[in-house]
């Protein structure tokens, strides 16, 4: 019976994340409607282009994202939010071809569409020119069990353009189909999914095989892989090349029976439980407000204590 608890916990945790998406959108919409408007809400615009269409109207009229629209169209709370002129959203819309390689379970759970929608949109307007300056952007999927933070979508730029979550390439499409009165739409070539957990990355990445061996030898893997032992974790993950730089003599000692206490102490220095830092955002996980490091005043930077995350992973 005890072996079923982690699976049950993960299932309940995932369900809590899913059901929070429409509640959050309803809250945002009600907040915008109930807040007194001293001046009319201005339309969002980029150079020489304005529109009176909402995000939902723009999506619905774009044949290239009809499959995504079909999924979202079955979620009335989401549609109502995307149709509210006072609201502010950003949608990362997969084009139809993106779904060709996406696995749809034969009998998907009722919240499957809600999960897809939540992974591809977030609060606040993020225009195209701002994306390259951001390390991550927010989605509507909860990132922790206390409903405090929203799962982040990583943003990477290379010579070929922008990539979200190291998988979805941002497509350059007509401006008229990426701007709405209440937000922005960015077209992507791959369906976004939640990143794997840090434990999964440690277990499967070949360049981390020596770290994996060290965690197992030092028994640290028991606490790192146990998702009931923490609400999140940040790992400075030394690669095989990093271990090689220690030299063969030092490495052999650390992995020997007599060196294991030192190996454990060394590796513990690379693991921070219940703290999560993305490239531009910090989750204290103590009920405190999310810290946007991109807006942090450099003169107060010494007051912020944090640790870096190895890759875009879920927080368990």
N, C-alpha and C positions, 0 to 999 in steps of 0.2 A: 504493500500500500504506500510505503514511504517513497518508493521509486516514482510513483505517479504524481507526487506533489509538484516537482519542478515543471512538468508538462502542464499540469492544471494551472499553476501560477502564471506561466507564460501565456496560456490561453486566456485567462481572466485579464491579465495585463493588456494583451492585445485588444480584447473586447472593450476595455475601458478607454483605450486610446481612440478606438473607432467611434464609439458613441459620443465622445466629446466634440467631434468635428462639427456636427450640425448645431450643437449647443453653443459653441464658440461663435459660429457665424451668426446665429440668431442674436447673440449678445452684442456683437459688433454692429449689426444692422439696427437693433433697437437703440443702441447708444447713439448712433448717428442721427436716427429719426428724433430721439428725445432731446438731444442737445440743441439749445436755442441757437438759431443761425442769425447772427448780427448782420452779416453780409452774405449774399448768395455764394454757394460753393462754386469756385471757378472750375471750368473744365480743364482737364489735364491736356497738355499739348506739347508737341515738339515743334521744331522749326517749320513754320509755314504749313502746319497741318493741325486742324481742330476737328472735333467730331461731337455729335450729340448722342451717339449710340452708347449703350451700356456694354459692359464686358460680355454679358450673355447674348446681347443682340449681335455683337461682332462675331462671337464664336458661332452662333446659329447660322449666320450667313456665309460662313467659310466652309466650302465643300472639302477642303483639305484636312479638316479636323472633325469630320462628321462622325467618326467612330467614338471619339472622345465626347462629343456633344451628345451622342446617344446614351452614353453611360451617365453623364451628369444630368441629362434631361429627366431621368427617372428619380431624381432627388429634389423634391420641391423646395426644401429649405435652402439648399445650395443655389438653386435657380433664383429664388427670391432674393438671396444675398447679392448674387452677381447682377441682378436687375435693379438694385437700389442705386439711384444716381448719387446719393450722399455718401455711399460706401467707398472704400478704397481697397482694391484687390490687385494682386498680380497673379496671372495664370501662366503656367508653363505647359502649353498644350502639345501633346504628342500628335504628329501628323498620322494619317491613316496607315501609312507604310510601317510605322513604329509598332503597330499591333500585330503585324505579320509574324514577328519573332517573339511575341509575348505569350506566355503560357496562361491560358484560361482554364481553371479547373473545370472538370466536366459537370460538377454540381456545386457551383460557388455558393458560399454562405450569403445570407441576405445583406450583410454589410460590406461585401466585396467591392461593389461600385462606390460606396462611400469612402472606402480606403483608397481606391484609385484617385478619386476626386481630391481627397485631403492631401495626398502626396504631391499633387500638381498645382497647388495654389496656396497663397499665403496672404496675410494682412499687409496692407500698405502698398503704395505705388513704387515700383522699381523700374524706372525707364531703362532703355537699352544702353544709354551712355553711362549709366551708373553701375551696371552689372560688372564690368571689368574691374572696378575698384573695390568690389566686395569679395570677401573670402567665403562667406556663406550667406544664404537667404533663408527666411523662415517659411515653413510649410504650415498646414493646419493640423498635422498629426502630433499628438502629444509626445514629448520626448522623455517624460518621467512619470512615475506612478502617482505623483502628487498633483498632476495637472498644472504644474508651475511653469514649465518651459515647453516650447514647440520644437519638434525635430527640425534640424537644420539641413539644408541642401547645399552641398559644397559647390563652389564656383572656381574653375581653373581656366587659365588662359594660356594658349600656346600659339605657335605660328599658324595653326589652322583655325583658330578662333576660340570660342568659349565652350567649355564642357561642364555639365552639371552632374554631380555625383560620380565623376570619372567615367561616365558612360554615355550620357545623352548630349549630343552635339547641338548647339544652338544654330538654327537655320536662319539665314538672312532672307526675310520675306518683305512684301510690300508694306510700307508704313501704315497704309489705310486699314490693314488687317492686324495691326499690333497695338493700336491705341484706342482707348475708349474713354468716355466721360468720367468713368469711375475706376480707371486702372489701366494696366498694360497687359498685353498678351505676348508671350515669347514662344515661338514654335520650336519644338525639339524633335530629334529623329529617333528617340528611344523612350520607351515607357519607364518612368522613374519608379524605383522600388526602394524600400528601406535598406540602407547599407547593412552589411553583416555586422554581427557583434564583434567586439574586440577579441573575445574568446575564439570565435570562428577564425578570425584573421591569424591569431597565434597558432591555431591548430593546422591551418592549411597553407599558409604562405611559405614556399620553399626557402626564401631568403631569411626566414626566421627560425630555421630548423635548430640552430644552436641555442637560441633563446628558449625555444620550446623544450629542448632537452634539459636546459638548466632549470627551468621552472618545474619540470617533473622531478629532477634529481633533488632539488631543494624543497620539494613538497609545496611550493608556492602555487602550483597549478590548481591545487584543491580549492583554494579560496578565490583565485581568479576566475576559474571556470564555473564556480557555484554562483548562479545569478541570485540566489536567496541571501547571499552574504553581503550584498551592497546594492545601492540603487544606481550606481554608475561607477566607472573607473576611467582613469586616464593613464596611458602607458607610454613611457619613453622606450620604444622598442629597438634595442640594438640589433643590427643585422649580423649575418655571419661575417661580413667584412669587418664590422666593428669588433667582434670577438677576435678576429685574426690579428688586429692591430695590437692586441695585448701581448702577442707573442706566444709561441707554442708552449714554452715552459710554464708561463703563467696560466694559460688555458688548461693545460694538463693538470696543474695543481688544483685549480678551482673545481674541476670535474672529478677529482679524486675523492676518496672517502674522507680523508683528513681536511680537504679543502671545501667541503660542502657547507659548513657553517659560514665561511667567508663568501661563498657563492650566493648563499641565501641573503646575506646582508647586502651584498652588491646589487642583487636583482630587486630587493625590496626598495632600494633607492630609485628604481625606475617605475614603480607602480604607486599610483595615488588613488585611493578608494574614495568614492562619493564626491569627486570633483571632476568637472568636465570643462575643458577649454578647447574651443575650436580656434581657427586662425584669427577670428575677430570677435568672438563672443565667449563669455565665461558664465558657466552655471555654478553658483555656489552650493546648490542642493541643501540649503539650510532654511528654505522658505524665503530667502532674500530675492530681490529683484534681479533679473538677468542683467549682466554688465556688458554693454556694448563697447568693446575695446577700441573700435575705430573712432569712437567719439570721446575716449578718455583723454583727459588733460595730461600731457606728458610730465608736467611738474608734479603731479600727484601719482605718477606711475609706481613709485616705490611703496605706495600704500596698497597696491593690488597684489595679492598673493595667488598664484595660479601655476598650473603645469600644462604642458603642451600635449595635444592629442596626436597620435601617430598617423591616423588616416581618418577619413569620414566614416565613422562607425556608429551604430546605435550605442546607447550608453550602458549596456550591460555586458 
